[in-house]
Amino acid sequence: MSTSIYQEPLVSRYTSPEMQHLFSEEMKFTTWRKCWVALAESQFELGLTDIITQEMIDQMRTNVANIDYEVARLKEKEIRHDVMAHVYEFGIRCPLAEPIIHLGATSQFVVCNTDLVIQKQGLLIVRNALLNVISHLAAFCERYKALPTLGYTHYQPAQPTTVGKRNTLYLQDLVLDLQYLDYFLENMTARGAKGTTGTQASFLELFKGDHQKVRELDNLVAKKLGFEKPVPVTGQTYSRKLDMKLIELLAGIGATAHKFAVDLRLLSNLKMQEEPFSAKQTGSSAMAYKRNPMRSERMTGLARKLMGLVPNFSATYANQWFERTLDDSAIRRMDIPQAFLLSDAILKLFVNITSDMVVYPQQIYRKMQEELPFMVTEKILMEAVKKGESRQNMHEIIKVHSVEAGRVVKNEGLDNDLLERLAADERLPFSLEELNALTGSTLQYTGRATQQTEDFLAEIVYPLLAANKVTMTTVESSLTV
């Protein structure tokens, strides 16, 4: 690695080789060649045998990976057109096929189709990582489904929940992200063979006005590139609305990760739950005792960047005049790879963090005990009414004592003595022993949290995981050429 030029941190620090490869020059230009092979092969199969021969196709196929990048670079410098530079270089490798390479096509035939091929494979990598996070988090929810913990609203202590139930909230969002991703994948189409402005005029001429053959060409090329069908209509490019929806999907995954990471950072401060911390990890250069949630913080920063890409794509889509303008090119070259690399980096962290999170039950219990007198007031109110007292009167008395107990805790640093205050007030029909008995187990204040967790895992998550193989292997190309 050179130390004299800027290195993209997403590549040098954060992402997997599999995702990096998808956006490499090798992947891009070999896929361009596969597009040209698919086009020539489809044209040959549909009857253009007087122009295209099997030998031409075989020569093209043999040389898909045989690229002289320096020749292509010099040619592009001369003619200032990357696609035609590679048509020229491919023609040198395939002298028999040189006359028919790119026949009837526009530059966006290879550019758009290749983009979609790469995006599809990128989404499969993202999908696999999502399933890994879901699997890890499901195991965590199962393990801690019945561990009571304070709930928080407005980041203030509220009605208790369980650690497992809280994490089903993130898990549910991940399942939604997966559902949106699957819907997007199921509806992905190739650009196909559409011609310069999407009218297929050049292909109609090649097939001597045979509209059905041109339609078959469009479909056949799409299938050879790994898609069920082509997009129905295009301008010169496929609609950049598709890019917009793609990035919204990836940004949604980033938002889920961001929400999870921020909550974990807050829990880390409360000393209730933490991300994994390796034995030799250093938390701070100055403060040796620190256990900074650095992975969650990094995930927050990466997710912020990913979520911030969305306006670029809506603006790019909205500014495509008529059949196409070129102001989409430079920003897409940067932002589409970044969106996938950011998603990859975020999910790598998400998998790592959820694989071995640390929970501190005693600290969670201590926090619960500090707030439990406040939590039990609703139950005390109900029991007082059962004894014939006015709910409104009891509510006012309990409120006054609760505010005063809270003031003492905050201003004087003393323990919460609310139950003692209530027992000492003769207007309430309870002794201290009776109030302590009402307090009971902390689990009784968590409602159906445990059961909700069990139901969600059994009915939604486990069937989802059972239907999907969770692996971390490289996703193979779906191209048939």
C-alpha positions in Angstrom: 0.0 0.0 0.0 1.4 3.4 -1.0 1.8 5.9 1.9 2.3 8.9 -0.4 -1.3 9.2 -1.7 -4.7 9.3 -0.1 -6.2 5.9 0.8 -10.0 5.5 1.0 -10.6 4.4 4.6 -13.6 2.3 3.6 -11.1 0.2 1.6 -8.0 0.4 3.7 -9.7 -0.1 7.1 -13.4 -1.1 7.2 -14.7 -3.3 4.4 -14.6 -6.9 3.3 -12.5 -8.1 0.2 -15.8 -9.5 -1.3 -17.5 -6.1 -1.4 -14.3 -4.3 -2.4 -13.9 -6.7 -5.4 -17.4 -5.9 -6.6 -16.4 -2.3 -7.2 -13.0 -3.0 -8.6 -11.8 -2.2 -12.2 -11.5 -5.9 -12.8 -15.2 -6.6 -11.9 -16.4 -3.6 -13.9 -14.6 -4.3 -17.1 -14.9 -8.0 -17.2 -18.7 -7.6 -16.7 -18.7 -5.1 -19.5 -17.2 -7.9 -21.7 -19.8 -10.4 -20.4 -22.5 -7.9 -21.5 -21.0 -7.8 -25.0 -20.8 -11.6 -25.0 -24.5 -11.8 -23.9 -25.5 -9.4 -26.6 -23.6 -11.1 -29.4 -24.7 -14.6 -28.3 -28.4 -13.5 -28.1 -28.2 -11.8 -31.5 -26.6 -15.0 -32.9 -29.3 -17.3 -31.3 -32.1 -15.1 -32.7 -30.9 -15.4 -36.3 -28.1 -12.9 -37.1 -25.9 -15.8 -38.3 -25.0 -14.0 -41.5 -23.2 -11.3 -39.3 -22.1 -13.2 -36.2 -20.5 -16.6 -36.0 -20.0 -19.0 -33.1 -16.2 -18.6 -33.5 -16.6 -14.8 -32.8 -18.6 -15.5 -29.7 -16.1 -18.2 -28.5 -13.2 -15.8 -29.0 -15.0 -13.1 -27.0 -15.8 -15.5 -24.2 -12.2 -16.8 -24.0 -10.9 -13.2 -23.6 -13.4 -11.9 -21.0 -10.6 -11.6 -18.4 -7.8 -10.9 -20.8 -7.6 -7.1 -20.5 -4.7 -4.8 -21.2 -5.6 -1.9 -19.0 -2.8 0.3 -20.2 -3.9 0.0 -23.8 -7.5 0.9 -22.7 -6.2 3.8 -20.6 -4.1 5.3 -23.4 -7.0 5.0 -25.8 -9.4 6.6 -23.4 -6.9 9.5 -23.0 -6.9 9.9 -26.8 -10.7 9.7 -27.5 -12.1 10.7 -24.0 -14.6 7.8 -24.0 -14.2 4.9 -21.6 -16.6 2.5 -23.3 -15.2 3.0 -26.8 -11.7 2.6 -25.4 -12.6 -0.8 -24.0 -14.4 -1.7 -27.2 -11.1 -1.0 -29.0 -9.0 -3.0 -26.5 -11.5 -5.9 -26.6 -11.3 -5.9 -30.4 -7.5 -6.2 -30.3 -7.9 -9.3 -28.1 -10.7 -10.7 -30.4 -9.8 -9.9 -34.0 -12.4 -12.2 -35.4 -15.2 -10.6 -33.3 -13.9 -7.0 -33.6 -16.5 -6.0 -36.3 -19.5 -7.1 -34.2 -18.5 -6.1 -30.6 -21.1 -3.6 -29.2 -23.3 -4.1 -32.3 -26.4 -1.9 -32.1 -25.7 -0.9 -28.5 -25.1 2.4 -26.8 -22.5 2.9 -24.0 -25.2 2.6 -21.4 -25.9 -0.9 -22.5 -22.7 -2.0 -20.7 -22.7 0.7 -18.1 -26.2 0.3 -16.8 -26.4 -3.5 -17.1 -23.0 -3.8 -15.3 -24.2 -1.5 -12.6 -27.3 -3.6 -12.0 -25.3 -6.9 -12.0 -22.9 -5.5 -9.4 -25.7 -4.0 -7.3 -27.5 -7.3 -7.3 -24.4 -9.1 -6.1 -23.8 -6.4 -3.5 -27.3 -6.7 -2.1 -26.8 -10.5 -1.7 -23.7 -9.8 0.4 -25.6 -7.2 2.4 -28.5 -9.7 2.8 -26.2 -12.4 4.1 -24.7 -10.0 6.7 -28.2 -8.9 7.8 -29.1 -12.5 8.4 -26.0 -12.9 10.5 -26.9 -9.9 12.7 -30.5 -11.2 13.0 -29.1 -14.6 14.1 -26.8 -13.1 16.7 -29.4 -10.8 18.1 -32.1 -13.5 18.2 -29.8 -15.6 20.4 -29.2 -12.6 22.6 -33.0 -11.9 23.0 -33.6 -15.6 23.8 -30.9 -15.5 26.5 -32.1 -12.3 28.2 -35.8 -12.5 27.5 -36.7 -12.6 31.2 -34.1 -10.3 32.7 -35.9 -7.2 34.0 -34.5 -3.8 33.2 -35.6 -0.2 33.4 -37.4 1.0 30.4 -36.6 4.6 29.3 -38.8 7.2 27.7 -37.3 10.6 27.0 -34.2 8.9 28.4 -35.9 9.0 31.8 -36.6 5.8 33.8 -40.0 4.4 32.9 -42.0 1.2 33.2 -39.7 -1.8 33.3 -39.1 -4.1 30.3 -36.7 -6.9 29.8 -33.3 -6.9 28.2 -34.5 -9.4 25.6 -37.7 -7.5 24.8 -35.7 -4.2 24.3 -33.5 -5.9 21.8 -36.5 -7.3 19.8 -37.1 -3.7 18.8 -33.8 -3.6 16.9 -34.4 -7.2 15.7 -37.8 -6.2 14.3 -36.3 -3.3 12.4 -33.6 -5.6 11.0 -36.4 -8.0 9.8 -38.1 -5.1 8.1 -34.9 -4.1 6.4 -34.5 -7.7 5.2 -38.1 -7.7 3.9 -37.5 -4.4 2.0 -34.3 -5.8 0.6 -35.9 -9.0 -0.6 -38.7 -7.1 -2.3 -36.1 -4.9 -4.0 -34.1 -8.0 -5.1 -37.3 -9.8 -6.4 -38.1 -6.8 -8.5 -34.7 -6.1 -9.9 -34.5 -6.0 -13.7 -31.7 -5.7 -16.2 -31.5 -2.6 -18.5 -31.5 -5.1 -21.3 -30.9 -4.1 -25.0 -32.8 -0.8 -25.5 -30.6 1.3 -27.8 -29.5 4.9 -27.7 -32.6 6.6 -26.4 -34.5 3.5 -25.3 -36.4 3.0 -28.6 -34.5 -0.1 -29.8 -34.3 1.5 -33.2 -30.9 0.0 -34.0 -31.9 -3.5 -33.0 -35.1 -3.2 -35.1 -33.0 -2.3 -38.1 -30.7 -5.3 -37.4 -33.6 -7.6 -37.3 -35.2 -6.1 -40.4 -38.3 -4.7 -38.6 -39.1 -7.8 -36.6 -40.5 -6.4 -33.4 -40.9 -9.8 -31.8 -37.2 -10.6 -32.3 -36.2 -7.3 -30.7 -38.4 -8.1 -27.7 -36.9 -11.5 -27.5 -33.4 -10.0 -27.7 -34.2 -7.7 -24.7 -35.4 -10.7 -22.7 -32.6 -13.0 -23.6 -29.9 -10.5 -22.8 -31.5 -9.9 -19.4 -31.6 -13.7 -18.6 -28.0 -14.2 -19.6 -27.0 -11.4 -17.2 -28.8 -13.1 -14.3 -32.2 -11.4 -14.3 -35.7 -12.7 -14.9 -36.6 -9.9 -17.2 -35.5 -6.4 -18.4 -37.0 -3.1 -17.2 -40.0 -2.4 -19.5 -38.9 1.0 -20.8 -35.8 3.2 -20.5 -34.4 6.4 -21.9 -30.7 6.1 -22.6 -30.3 4.8 -19.0 -32.5 2.9 -16.7 -34.5 5.3 -14.5 -32.3 6.8 -11.8 -35.4 6.4 -9.6 -34.1 2.8 -9.1 -30.8 4.2 -7.7 -32.8 6.4 -5.4 -34.8 3.5 -4.0 -31.7 1.4 -3.7 -29.9 4.0 -1.6 -33.0 4.5 0.5 -32.9 0.8 1.2 -29.3 0.8 2.2 -29.7 4.0 4.2 -32.5 2.3 6.1 -30.2 -0.4 7.2 -27.8 2.3 8.3 -30.5 4.0 10.3 -31.3 0.7 12.1 -27.6 0.3 12.9 -27.3 3.9 14.1 -30.3 3.5 16.5 -28.9 0.3 17.9 -25.3 1.7 18.3 -26.5 4.9 20.0 -28.6 3.0 22.5 -25.7 0.7 23.3 -23.5 3.7 23.9 -26.0 5.0 26.4 -26.2 1.6 28.1 -22.4 1.5 28.2 -22.5 4.8 30.1 -25.0 3.3 32.5 -22.7 0.3 33.0 -25.6 -2.0 32.1 -24.6 -3.5 28.7 -21.5 -3.1 26.6 -20.1 -4.1 23.2 -17.3 -6.8 23.3 -14.0 -5.5 24.8 -10.9 -7.6 23.9 -8.5 -8.5 26.7 -5.7 -6.3 25.4 -7.8 -3.5 24.0 -6.9 0.1 25.1 -9.8 2.3 25.8 -8.0 5.6 26.2 -4.4 6.8 25.8 -4.7 8.9 29.0 -7.4 7.2 31.1 -6.3 3.6 31.4 -9.6 2.5 33.1 -11.8 3.5 30.2 -13.9 1.0 28.1 -14.9 3.3 25.3 -17.7 1.9 23.0 -15.5 2.5 20.0 -17.1 0.0 17.7 -20.6 1.4 18.3 -19.2 4.9 17.9 -17.6 3.9 14.6 -20.8 2.3 13.4 -22.7 5.5 14.3 -20.3 7.6 12.2 -20.4 5.3 9.2 -24.2 5.1 9.4 -24.4 8.9 9.5 -22.4 9.0 6.3 -24.6 6.4 4.6 -27.9 8.1 5.7 -26.5 11.3 4.3 -26.2 10.0 0.8 -29.9 9.8 0.1 -30.4 13.4 -1.0 -27.7 13.0 -3.7 -29.7 10.3 -5.4 -33.0 12.0 -5.3 -31.4 15.2 -6.7 -29.7 13.1 -9.4 -32.9 11.4 -10.4 -34.8 14.7 -10.5 -32.2 16.3 -12.7 -32.2 13.7 -15.5 -33.5 15.8 -18.4 -35.7 13.9 -20.9 -33.9 10.7 -22.0 -30.7 11.3 -20.2 -28.0 13.9 -19.1 -24.5 13.1 -18.0 -24.5 14.9 -14.7 -25.4 11.6 -13.1 -22.2 9.9 -14.0 -19.5 11.3 -11.7 -21.7 11.3 -8.6 -22.8 7.7 -9.2 -19.2 6.5 -9.7 -18.5 7.8 -6.2 -21.7 7.3 -4.3 -23.0 3.9 -5.4 -19.7 2.1 -4.4 -19.6 4.2 -1.2 -23.2 3.2 -0.3 -22.4 -0.5 -0.6 -19.0 -0.2 1.1 -20.6 1.7 4.0 -23.3 -0.9 4.3 -20.7 -3.6 4.3 -18.6 -1.8 7.0 -21.6 -1.1 9.2 -22.8 -4.7 9.0 -19.4 -6.1 9.7 -19.4 -4.1 12.9 -23.0 -5.0 13.7 -22.1 -8.8 13.3 -19.1 -8.3 15.6 -20.9 -6.4 18.3 -23.9 -8.6 18.5 -21.8 -11.8 18.6 -20.6 -11.2 22.1 -22.3 -8.4 23.9 -21.7 -8.1 27.7 -24.6 -7.7 30.1 -24.3 -6.7 33.8 -27.3 -8.1 35.7 -26.3 -6.8 39.1 -25.9 -3.2 37.8 -29.3 -3.6 36.0 -30.8 -4.8 39.3 -29.3 -1.9 41.2 -30.7 0.6 38.8 -34.1 -1.1 39.0 -34.1 -1.0 42.8 -33.2 2.7 42.8 -36.3 3.5 40.7 -38.7 0.7 41.9 -40.4 2.8 44.6 -41.6 5.1 41.8 -42.6 2.2 39.6 -44.8 0.7 42.3 -46.8 3.8 42.8 -49.4 2.8 40.2 -50.0 -0.5 41.9 -50.2 1.3 45.3 -52.8 3.6 43.8 -54.9 0.7 42.6 -54.7 -1.2 45.9 -55.7 2.0 47.8 -58.9 2.3 45.7 -59.7 -1.3 46.4 -59.6 -0.3 50.1 -62.2 2.4 49.5 -60.0 5.5 49.0 -60.5 8.1 46.3 -58.1 7.6 43.4 -57.7 11.4 42.9 -56.9 12.0 46.6 -54.4 9.1 46.7 -52.8 10.3 43.4 -52.2 13.8 44.8 -50.7 12.4 48.0 -48.4 10.0 46.2 -47.4 12.7 43.7 -46.3 15.1 46.5 -44.2 12.4 48.2 -42.7 11.2 44.9 -41.5 14.7 44.0 -40.0 15.2 47.4 -38.3 11.8 47.4 -36.9 12.6 43.9 -35.6 16.0 45.2 -33.7 14.3 48.0 -32.1 11.8 45.6 -31.0 14.5 43.2 -30.1 17.3 45.5 -28.7 15.4 48.6 -27.5 12.2 47.0 -29.5 10.1 49.4 -31.4 6.8 48.8 -34.9 6.7 47.4 -37.1 6.7 50.6 -40.5 7.1 48.9 -42.0 3.9 50.5 -40.9 5.1 53.9 -42.6 8.5 53.3 -45.8 6.9 52.1 -45.9 4.5 55.1 -45.5 7.5 57.4 -48.4 9.3 55.9 -51.6 8.4 57.9 -53.8 9.3 54.9 -52.6 6.2 53.1 -54.0 2.8 54.3 -50.6 0.9 54.2 -47.8 0.0 56.5 -44.2 -0.2 55.4 -44.4 -3.9 55.5 -47.5 -3.9 53.2 -45.8 -1.5 50.8 -42.7 -3.7 50.6 -44.9 -6.7 50.0 -46.6 -4.8 47.2 -43.2 -4.2 45.6 -42.6 -7.9 45.1 -40.4 -9.2 42.2 -39.2 -6.8 39.6 -40.3 -9.3 36.9 -44.0 -8.6 37.7 -43.6 -5.1 36.4 -42.5 -6.1 32.9 -46.0 -7.1 31.7 -45.8 -9.5 28.7 -42.2 -8.6 27.8 -41.0 -12.1 28.2 -43.9 -13.6 26.4 -43.7 -11.0 23.6 -40.1 -11.9 23.1 -40.8 -15.6 22.9 -43.7 -15.1 20.5 -41.8 -12.8 18.2 -38.8 -15.2 18.0 -41.0 -18.3 17.5 -43.4 -16.8 15.0 -41.2 -14.4 13.0 -37.5 -14.7 13.5 -36.8 -18.5 13.9 -38.9 -19.4 10.8 -37.0 -16.6 8.9 -33.6 -18.0 9.9 -34.7 -21.6 9.2 -35.6 -20.6 5.6 -32.3 -19.0 5.0 -28.8 -20.4 5.2 -26.6 -18.0 7.1 -23.0 -18.0 5.8 -20.2 -15.5 5.4 -18.9 -16.9 2.2 -18.4 -15.0 -1.0 -21.5 -14.6 -3.1 -21.1 -16.2 -6.4 -21.9 -14.3 -9.6 -25.3 -15.1 -11.1 -24.1 -14.4 -14.6 -24.5 -17.3 -17.0 -22.0 -15.9 -19.6 
